[in-house]
């Protein structure tokens, strides 16, 4: 929700909802695993340019302040194309690191590990 004010605007991302807010920092030339969650939706607000964002089969090269909503069960990944990149992540629903279902991972972590439901 965007609320216009005489001095600018307010962007409300989670209004009266249960959520978790995180700041993701992706180191230069690094990437998250391609993964999904069963128990939550994610919203990303891009803070730095120079990132590649994959959501399902789509690839984006976002600009600062671009926003993405990733529903539960949808694969997603963030990759740095050179410099450190920051993303504000807002999780809607039950948030636990056990709910990370990896599809691919360059660091050798187990695939499809996490929450048993």
N, C-alpha and C positions, 0 to 999 in steps of 0.2 A: 504494500500500500504506500502511495506517495501522498504526503500532505504538504501542500504549498504554503509557504509563509512569506511575509514581506521581505525577509532577509535571505530566503533561499527555499530549501525543502527538507523534509524529514522522510527518510525511507524506512518504513517499519517492516521488518522481515518476519517477525514472530510476535503477533499481537494476541495476548491472552491464550497462548498455546504452550504445551509442554514441549520443550526443545533443549538441545545442547548446542552451544556455540563454540567453534574451534577455529584457530588460526593454523592453517597448514603452510609449512615452508618446505618447498622442494629445492634441494641443493642443485647447483649447476650441473647440467647434463645427466640428471637422475630422473627417476619416474616412480610413481606408485605402481603397485600391482594392478592388473585388470581384475576387478572384483565386483561383487554385488552384495546387497544386504537383504535379509528376509524381513527384518523387523522395523525398518525405518526408511523414510524418504530423505534425500539430501538436497540442500540448496547450496550452490557455490556462487560467491561473488568474487570476481577476479580483481585482485589488487595490483598486480604487476603484469606487464606485457611480456612476451617471450615464452609463453606456455602453449602447449598443444593439449587440447581436451578431447577425450574420446568418450562418447556416450552411446552405447549400443554400437551400431555400424557407422555412426556419423563422427567426423573429425572436424574440430573447430580450432581456429587460431585467434583467440579472443583478445579484445582490448580491455584496458583498465575499466572497471565498473560493469562489464558484461556479467549477466546473471544466467544461471542454468538450474533447472529443477530436475532431479534424477529420482524417479519413482523406485520404490522397493522392487527388487528382482531385476533391475536394469544394470548391465555391466557399465563400468566407468573407470577412467584412468586419467591422471594428469602427468605430463612429461615436460621437463624443462628443456628448452631449446638452446640454452647457453648460460644464462645468468640465474641467480636465485629467484624463485617465483613464489609469491604468497597468494593464498586463496582463503577467504573467509568461508567456513563451512558451517551450515546450520542443519542439524539433524532433527527431524520431526518423527517422534515415536520413541521406542525403547532403544537406547544407545549402549552398546557394549562392543568391545573389540573382539569378542567371541563370535559376533555376527559379521565377520569378514570372510566371504566365500571367494577365494582366489581362483581365477581361471588361468592366469599366466603371471609369472613373476621372475624377473631377471636375477633375483637375489637367492634363488634356490629354496625359498620357503615352500611348505607343503600346500598343495592345491586343495580347494574345497574344504579346508580346515575350518573349525569354528563350532558354532552352536549346533547342537543336535535337537531337532524339533520333530 
